[in-house]
Amino acid sequence: MDVGSNKSLVGKGSAGVLNGKGLRFKAGAKNVIIQNIHITNLNPQYVWGGDGISLSGNDGVWIDHVKLSKTRRQHFVSHYDASRVTISNTKFDGVTPYSHSCNSDHYWTIIMGGTGDKITFDRNYIHDVSGRAPKIGSSSGTQLVQAVNNYFYSSTGHNFDISSSGHVLIESNYFDSCVTPLTSGSNGKIFNTASTGVEGNCASALGRNCAVNYLSSNTGRMTSLTDSTVLSELGSYKSQLVAPLGYGKVVSTVTENAGIGKIGN
């Protein structure tokens, strides 16, 4: 289903379900809100069954209180040209009977790869996945991302996979039962507060400390990365950055609010 400029698609209660259809933003479409909608059953039995939400050079996009499930390709993907988007309070449900990994977990979850993307990824629930959750980077340009206050649960493969073009701040996220929260080959400009003692490195650029991520005892190791490049870049937008909740509040906040039928929570 194509989406053009100056549109708001808002579901009513829990009834806003797109069954067998995804949303494909027209190239260059601007000022779009997608809220309180469940996108599901998008040809999950076919390898090229389609993407849940697909962007291509879009500006001023807000995806909020959405649920995505049973897609065969990406739940969300930003293609090629730059997009400016916020994804918040969204549930990426990876449970599927057609698993690439043969374990009921979805692999092609999230790709942020538009040349010049600027993305805020806040208070989302990503569960039962095995890869690209998210994949950030492409063969050209940069992808500037703040990933904050998200709850990652039950990942049998990898979560963050960041190539050299990905410039990413990862803070105040909660990882539980995640085998590989960050791939060892991630080589972008990354600041991830994987341990205490580095929070203050953010103060000069962002005007505040960064918040530590939490990794449960059954979650794999996340190497501490403290590249200041992404902090300097995000410092130009510090008034627009999301404030970290602190990982202690993430699980309850996200599970109570992410997905459809929860507007106003």
Steps between C-alpha positions, in 0.01 A plus 500: 500500500658828387521794741539859377575834667297665775321186613406361841401134526364445851328182615198495730542304821646159415314470171756667272644190332656480154479129420718399206597858410805711581558874474729628225581869524515678167844640420535843659172484695501735801310563822350157568373343823437126532345426838314219677509255208592130488666381178497121477484188281696658218568183301723351772528172309684662206864613516426826314159543659531874559597755764274622778596868476727619220644853472681669214629852554220614731501792743308562819373145559367381837430130549342458843307232690528264204531122510672301226481123479521212253673679215744301289746781434569806711252621758646845427747617236627840387622473142770697322417872532508677835201487731432690823285281722406418858396145589350484848284275717503237226500123544712293264357153558730241347299186575443324167426150366728577202837564660820554301682364805261204540431596861173699474694830517494766227834597342438798266381740768615862456730665246600865528699554184396819327783730394485778757233344724427674830302264721377504859425149628330534838299279741453212260456132583701260283451134583543148363736601223821352361663778301506854362337629812606759395744505210639854457711607205532484123759531227487880492430808711436484873216388723471706819297318766408545865386163637366562850264341753434185295428152636670215317378157609574148380736545208658175387722675246619860499343833583712800395708445189662830402715551192757776451240754384289461814542777759307376802442593863373197695386593851245408767400174330415172673625172353359174639579157357683646200784286366682778312385852592764653268687312230876480541545632146311823563741772392296819481533811714342356814456619857320233699551553877548126541659557840497757775762771515455643152163673541666837555667487159171624353467812713694747291326408173148421623476714813428191711648164586414197292312215667637149546349202320402189696600149393344210690712210623380285209585763239825498306776753548489845342840652436525853638533750214547870567549674166430869558422567132134408541474714814627806314256437216203449732605807696373709209154360573517473879174687554327232290656196667291274721587500870601158632264342751775301665495123442313435825184650352528362150330160530188621679467811284545316172282198574217721623510731198642333189261375234140571408201571721711699745468859382498727800707267718 
